[in-house]
Amino acid sequence: MSMKIKYANANSCSLCLQSSLSVDNMLRFAQMVIPKYDIYERLGLKEGTSIFYQNVAEQIVTDMIKGGFYIDFVENLVRIDREGLMGRSYEFKGLDIVVDGLINEGYSYDNVSGLFYENQEESISPSWGRLKEGDEQRIALLRLDIAGNSELVRSNPRPKIEKAYNDIRNIINKAVISRLGRIWSREGDGAVAAFLFGSIEKMAVYAGIEILQEMFFYNRLQNPLDTPINIRLGAHIGQVSYSENEVERLKNDTVKQAFVYESLAASNALCVSYNLYITMDKIVLELFGDEKTGKGCKYRLYKIGIEK
């Protein structure tokens, strides 16, 4: 999957490598992103042939762009520049120009995860402009379902249903996207949101709490239907294999488990998995009820007005 990177930005990366690393280290860092990367094969040269710094650097950057690994490569350089590698420090000259180049290409940088993602003022996609087919990542998930959806649809005029459900979509979008999350699936009566950047456990939980609070006031002040709209939320975290195909994304075990936690939630409550709540700060955990067990899962519930 070739990437579109402007020549000036690719050239800045090449100059950064040339001025900062030996040929051996250039290849070493390239192989951290593309295992078994062979510069001689890429240049069509016999192994052991002398190669100029410039040729190595330019070829590495070209191959990273063509293979769709350029952002991964830059992230690796940033991480090594900050943390070093195996006890040794490295200083990359001009790395700030390389990072600025990516930002000018339409990406933002997340200091918590050390990853670049699409600037969501310009684009919002399920992959954050980063994930490729089959990429494995630790992702927090938030599943939402409207309880009694069929009855609501039967007992209310279609224009009112459409307005209410559009309002709910807007509430979900605001809570999720403002926390760098993405909507991975949207059904008539529910949605699945994913969180990859920042403190993802908190992002998923806070998004769920905001949705519940917004729905609390919506039911009392804006709901056009004859009855309150009750929702259930489930949050879980784990490894997920990304797919561009929505159906394939939902087949992940971690995603399926988020549906289980949603089913364990009471109406107008957020159910969080053990994997997620063990990472919570004490002050946040105190908002939730005591640990419960159901369907072979440990979980806790948040509900507006819950008493400890």
Secondary structure, 3 states (H helix, E strand, C coil): CCCCCCHHHHHHHHHHHHHHCCHHHHHHHHHHHCCCCCHHHHHCCCCCCCCCHHHHHHHHHHHHHHCCCHHHHHHHHHHHHHHCECCECCCCCCHHHHHHHHHHCCEEEECCCCEEEECCCCCCCCCCCCCCCCCEEEEEEEEEEECCHHHHHHHCCHHHHHHHHHHHHHHHHHHHHCCCCEEEEEECCEEEEEECCCCHHHHHHHHHHHHHHHHHHHHHHCCCCCCCCCEEEEEEEEEEECCCCHHHHCCCHHHHHHHHHHHHCCCCEEEEEHHHHCCCCHHHHCCCCCCEEECCEEEEEEECCCCC
